[in-house]
């Protein structure tokens, strides 16, 4: 079991098994400490990545699994920056603490959105109602303007069609005049033929062309009245339409805003969030504080090898 644990620890921390074999029990204990801290972070951020992808990105189970693996790799690489540092951490320690704060904020926000799911749902109803009241007047203003525009067009076209119908009723048909010119051969006294052209005029009644125009206008009026009816229905359903639109577009930021309002209103929720934040930040700093503690012989051997290499190189330069 110890060999398996050592192999897992060397894989996670990138420690050299060859160097570790020549070390004392102190190095093995230090390795187990690193391994335990890394496993805690791997499990935690794997779970956070999976839940985030499932809830907000709406990925399938294998997409969520890939997201969790990516989060694990990122966390692992960050921690290796600390573990594999030779000598004092220096500014890297402060930089890692800053990353720990950021990761704790992100992690606690995601976890809280899972834990406070029902409370967020209630708060989102309140937020949506507030947003509906804010957006409804503007939406109604746009709809009313369109209704007025359509009604004016309907009234104008209706009046014009009334005039057309009056003209058609007075004169349902009109007379068309057509002329036809045809040649006629006339025998003259001297026996020669002469051709004359005679024009004939015919008058034919046809339906008033304005009937077609009135028919087209009636069809256009029907389309306009359908639009009026549609916009009237939109006006009646405007509140429900806005509410459905807002509900369908709720995402991570909307729920985060709901959490912020909950934390402002409820002291117990704020205390829980702070406790979770401190807990996550403490987990993030496990490796840093382990590295800042007393050095094991593995670290001393690596530092010694580095110093010896420096001396060798300096002699070669001289």
Secondary structure, 3 states (H helix, E strand, C coil): CHHHHHHHHHHHHCCCHHHHHCCCHHHHHHHHHHHHHHHHHHHHHHHHHHHHHHHHHCCCHHHHHHHHHHHHHHHHHHHHHHHCCCCCCCHHHHHHHHHHHHHHHHHHHHHHHHHCHHHHHHHHHHHHHHHHHHHHHHHHHHHHHHHHHHHHHHHHHHHHHHHHHHHHHHCCEEEEEEEEEEEEEEECCCCCEEEEEEEEEEEEEEECCHHHHHHHHHHHHHHHHHHHHHHHHHHHHHHHHHHHHHHHCCCHHHHHHHHHHHHHHCHHHHHHHHHHHHHHHHHHCHHHHHHHCCCCHHHHHHHHHHHHHHHHHHHHHC
